[in-house]
């Protein structure tokens, strides 16, 4: 797979809980619905969030914190005032990710889940620099539902 280039088709099981965070503007960016949101503390930012993407752009370290999954799309310009907020699904929300050729099945309920890029669920073992986002809740109708664990320090990254 590859990083998101449009909003992901996600579903919420039960009631979704959201919180809002200010977006970092060190670089221009679009954050897509369904994208992991992290506080990139290892880069020195203790306040503003980024949409995590794989491929080395935001290699996570033990200082970084996974906060949740973007509940909406937002864009910011480089060096703009850091006043743009984004709504983020946080724990205990259960988010369903489209997974038609499932990486996970109901046999994996309770197993840890991370993302190898902003669009791909993978088992946690052996995935460096990637956020662990939660645990498998269930797989149903081509969706893998993940119970979010937030905030989560990316200690294993």
Buried (B, 14 or more C-beta within 10 A) or exposed (E): EEBBEEBBEBBBBEEBBBBEBBBBBBEEBBBBBBBBBBBBBBBEBEEBBBBBBBEEBBBBEEBBBBBBBBBBBBEBEEEEEBEBBBBBBBBEBBBBBBBEEEBBEEEBBEEBBBBBBBBBBBBBEEBEBBBBBBBBBBBEEEBBBBBBBBEBBBEBB
